[in-house]
Amino acid sequence: MTRSKSGPPGNSSGGISGAIAGDLEPCGTCGRSVAPRALFCHACGAAQPPRPLDPFTRLGLERRFDIDLEQLTKQHAGFTRAMDPDRFAARGPRQQANAKAQVEALREAYDVLRDPIRRAHALLTLLGGTPAVDDADGNGDEEIADLATRLSRAEDALELDRIGADLSQRVEACIKYLTPAFRKAQTASGPESPPASDGAARILARLERLEALAADVRDRRAALTPPRP
């Protein structure tokens, strides 16, 4: 089994070591085989260009919705420090460009995973699921419709704050329910597997509608706040 370190050259404890799924590719500097997730070539230490990876794999995290956000931050910070383009100044512009591209790819993965909606979309895609669409019968939307009506009639900051608080509670509930929904989808097997992600997709769709209303509340609330002198 091929093993590759994603830590900096000369540091055997840096990064994450382990088997990486996917096709090996040759290092552009020494030609030795490099795993898709490797930041460095384990043979010569050359910075590798980022390969197409899902955000969980890029940051060395388990594919699950309830990720450890503290660990996410540590992974991102550690990998980003290791790929500081200034470290590669003596290696020439090509490796500096690779390091910069790695930093950008790590940042994009971090931004996806720290946002519950984007993280859920990423995981749903990995499970082969598809985003839910509003169903024609409006099942499950009555509560959201009521909140939208309240928002359309709100005329003062106090009512907007009440609506905002209600939305916040429902957003937190959706995020909480996504964890078991994704676990169910990930543990399903056989011909029932594809529909198993439907529950998570429906909760995600509801979460997005709630977030859209919350954003509207924030915008309207900001419009009622007098500018600072």
HELIX and SHEET records of a PDB file:
HELIX    1   1 PRO A   55  ARG A   58  1                                   4    
HELIX    2   2 LEU A   69  ALA A   82  1                                  14    
HELIX    3   3 PRO A   85  ARG A   91  5                                   7    
HELIX    4   4 PRO A   93  ARG A  114  1                                  22    
HELIX    5   5 PRO A  116  LEU A  126  1                                  11    
HELIX    6   6 GLU A  142  ARG A  153  1                                  12    
HELIX    7   7 ALA A  157  THR A  187  1                                  31    
HELIX    8   8 GLY A  190  GLU A  192  5                                   3    
HELIX    9   9 SER A  193  ALA A  196  1                                   4    
HELIX   10  10 ASP A  198  LEU A  224  1                                  27    
SHEET    1   A 2 ARG A   3  LYS A   5  0                                        
SHEET    2   A 2 SER A  17  ALA A  19 -1                                        
SHEET    1   B 2 GLU A  25  PRO A  26  0                                        
SHEET    2   B 2 SER A  33  VAL A  34 -1                                        
END                                                                             
